[in-house]
Amino acid sequence: MTGSIQKLYNVWLQGHASEAERQELMRLLALPENKELALALISQAIESDELNAADGPVLSPDRLDLLLQSIVSVDAVQEPPVSAEGSPVRFLRRPWLRYAAAVLLLLGLGAFYYFFLSPAGKKGTPPVDLASIAPGRDRAVLTLSNGNTILLDSAGSGTLAQEGDVLISKTENGAIVYDAHAENDGEVMMNTMTTPRGGQYQLTLPDGTRVWLNAASSIRFPAAFTGDKRVVEMTGEAYFEVKKDKSRPFYVRINNQAEVEVTGTSFNINAYDDEPNINTTLVEGSVNMWAGLQEKGKSGEVSLVPGQQGRMSHTTSSAIAVSKGDVEKATAWKNGSFNFEGSSLKDAMRQLARWYDIEVVYDEGLLKKGIQHSTLVGGISRDLRLADVLEVLSVLGLHFRMEEGRRLVLLP
């Protein structure tokens, strides 16, 4: 049998394998008794310069390496769950499964679904080529107090504008900095930074506070802070590193529904309208959180310590639940990755929709099987193209169809 596998492998590597031969190779590699030989061939494929051959696999070594680094571990491969109570889907925790992932990507995940996931042994349709949809990038619009707008991603570095005595500049690495040379007791000039779907941006406020905006988010703030407090307003998701100033507390108003008070600390706020809750996750320092706005009457005030999360429903006026938070998961987006640990497929797709600027639609057959409730473990890089992300998610037995208007249909 070893000779048969080697022969089929050589034919495939040269790009001359028929569909029947490719399926037979997959079947043989999947047999437990052939695991050691399979690993040797996979290692050879990964390390071989033949990966760049014109007739070889379509994945270049750098894309393959990026995909493998982005797949975060699973204990086993199992059939897709058919209900909300289904077992968590876990990716590639054993080293030999990481190598197996390489061969699956090289040979095609359609074949993987045929041999490992389809209960009837029926070959699935591989995901369509979505290579044209790139990941999000640094994109934002800055609206000045006079209504003028600046497209930040296309603006060059250096001074962009001046609001009173405050210079607004763009650094070499693309961040926006407000430099207030003196206290401003005059007119309050409000500015707004807005990121589109598929965008993100960094900002340094006039007091030195640093803000990271995720996709489809906004922050409204004064060009210079005045008085005895610092107040900003936000929507969407933002990460804050607040400059310490005990004499002037820092307030974040969230969707005009809630407020957070700090003096100097780091925390993440997720307040997207399409998410069930407003979540404030504290990284360091301390914060107070309450429902409503202070001047209009606050309620349900709670205090958070590092590692805790305050959670308030969009539809609840006062109740704020405090629980242990997952700081790594809450801040993963800021660090360039998606963390799907414990998230459902539907939760994950909402994040992907914002980052890749797509609309996600679920096929009725998929909904009936309950696959949208599958529990994911691990994460992937936000630098991958959508096509690469969908290849990884294909281990759930999913198929995809891209329709006009950037609509992605998920199929069972």
C-alpha positions, 0 to 999 in steps of 0.5 A: 500500500505504501507504494500506491500512496507514494505513486499517487502522491507523486502524480498529484504533486506533478499536477497530473492526478485525475479526480479519481486519483486525488480522491483515492489519495485522500482516502489512503492518507486518512487510514490510521495505519498510514498516519506516519507515511502521511505525515512524512509526505505532508512534511515533504510537501510543506518543505519542498520547493515544488510548492512553487511549481506552476502545475503544483498546488495553488497555495504559495508557501507564505499563504500556507504558512499564514493560514497554518499560523492562524488556525488555533487548535482543535482536539478532533474533527467531528461532524457538524453539530445539528443543534445549539447543544452540539459539541464545540468545534475545535481546530488542530491541537495535536501537532500531526493534525496541524500537518494534516491541515496543510495537506487538506488545504493543498488537496482542497477542503471539498475533498476533506468534507467528502471523507471526514464530515459528510455523513453520507460520504457525499462530496461537498461543494468547495467555497467559491473563490473570494480572493478579491475581498481583502481584510479591513485596514486603517480607514477613517473620516475625521469631521472637524467642528466646522463640518469639514471632513478629512479622509485619514487613510489617504491623507499624508503625514504631518499637520492636517488641521488646526482647531483653535490652538490645537494642532491635528497631525498624522504620524508616520505610522498613521495615528492621529494626534491632537496637540494642545499647547495650552488650556483652552477656556474658549469655545468647545470645538467638537470633532468626530472620528468615524470608521467604516465597515472594513476600517479601524484607526488609532487616535491620541486625544488632546489630553494624551489618552490613546484610543483604538477604534474598531470597524463601524465605530465612532468617537466624538470628542472636544479638540481641547478638554476644558473644565473639571472633567473629560467627556467623549461619546462613542458607538461601536467598539473602542479600546482606551488607554486613559491618561491619568489625571485625578483632578479631571475624571474621564467619562465615556458615554456609550450610545447615550445608554450608559456611561463609564467613569475613569481617572487613568486606566485601560479598558475595552467597550463593545457596544455594537447595536447588533450585539445583544449587550454593551460590554465593558472589559477592564484591563487595568486600573478601575472604572465605574459603570452605570446605566443612563447619563449622569446629568439625566439620572444614572442607575445601577452603578457598579465598579469593576476591577481588572479582569472583570466585565460589566454587561448591560443589555441594549433593552435594559434600562438599569441592570448591569451584570458584573462577571469575570471577563476574558481580557484576551478575547475582548482585546484580540481585535486591537492586537490583530486577531479574531478570538472566537473562544466559546463564541457561536458561529453566528457571533463570529460571523457578525465580527467577520461581516464588520471587518470584511464589509459583507452581509451574511445570510444563512441558508434555511437548511443550515438554520434547520440543522442548527449549525449557526449555534456551533461553538468555536474554539481558538481564533484566526488572524485579521490579516487573512483574506476572506477566502482564507478565513472561509477555508478554515471555517469549512471544517464545519461542513459549511459551503459559501456562495457570494452574491451581488452586493457583497452578500455571503450566503452560508450553506450546509 
